[in-house]
Amino acid sequence: MKKHSLLPLLSPVLLLLVSLPANAQYAWDVGVHIGGSNYLGEMGGKEETRRDFVWDMKLNQTRFTFGGFARRKFSRIISVNTGLMYMRLQGADALSTNRGRVGRNLNFRNDLFEWYIRPEFTIFQDNDLGGRGRYKTDFRLFGYVGAAVYYSNPKGQLDRQGEFIALQPLNTELADYSKFGVSIPAGIAFHFTKARRHRFGWDFGWRTTFSDYLDDVSTTYKDPNLLPGGPTGQAAIMYDQSSYAYALDPSLPDPNNYGYYTSPGDSPDRENKRGDPTHNDSYLTMTFTYSYVLRGQSNFYRQRYGWVRGAKRVGRRSRAKF
């Protein structure tokens, strides 16, 4: 009996939730993203050590991304969009033109899942594209800044051959980083709406993260004796692959320039540079979008539940009897 006692209390809340999507005509649309993704981190780059934004990015490492979203329009200026995205990030030192990175010879692949929520701010809108007076096609250009959480699981190959091995459990830099992270998506997008129902668009978004381990590379080579499995373990084999590159191309920097080592006169705890901890990793997506615009409340809804939004409730009329 107790399990039914909550129904009178919950029913107004449930009815309110049902009514939210129907507060206005054409306020909601649901759709999909399809496109590509890339990243900026320790791998890739030109001859220089590091350049920000897209200048160090390798376009041939762009991989697929897709997802779904729902958007609520609150006014002509502001909408809120939330969605779930799946993307692949990938990079390899062998593709860089920086000889130091080529000699380091590291690589990674990361299948990343992201949930985001973002307000969208209209920059320009034309409700009658072409000015023909038919209002069949409208155009909207907008920008956004929001928040996202993601699940990241970087994997690597031994000299870019064979199976991909999960790197986070190997603790290659003795850094116990999480597979979950937070990012700030910011971008610009536009869409065309045909006949009020079909919405076709384009979306470019950049994500700033608070982690430098999307590619499992950030700081320095650690003493292999401290790594899981020791000097002959899988962690030590994966964290320094410079000897494989040098064997194929002896003109590359000597493998002794990589890895954990000491030289005469050096401090016993000397550690050699492996990454750049002064810059966090970031990633981007460029997608085409399609969404379907929901019409809003039906006549049945307005007649039966309009009182939820403050509409006057009209009872059944009866014919007078004489």
Secondary structure, 3 states (H helix, E strand, C coil): CHHHCCHHHHHHHHHHHHHHHHCCCCCEEEEEEEEEEEEECCCCCCCCCCCCHHHHCCHHHCEEEEEEEEEEECCCCEEEEEEEEEEEEEEEHHHCCCHHHHHHCCEEEEEEEEEEEEEEEEEEEECCCCCCCCCCEEEEEEEEECEEEEECCEEEEECCEEEEEECHHHCCCCCCCCCEEEEEEEEEEEEEEECCCEEEEEEEEEEEECCCCCCCCCCECCCHHHCCCHHHCHHHHHHCCHHHHHHHCCCCCCHHHCCCCCCCCCCCCCCCECCCCCCCCEEEEEEEEEEEEECCCCHHHHHHHHHHHCCCCCCCCCCCCC
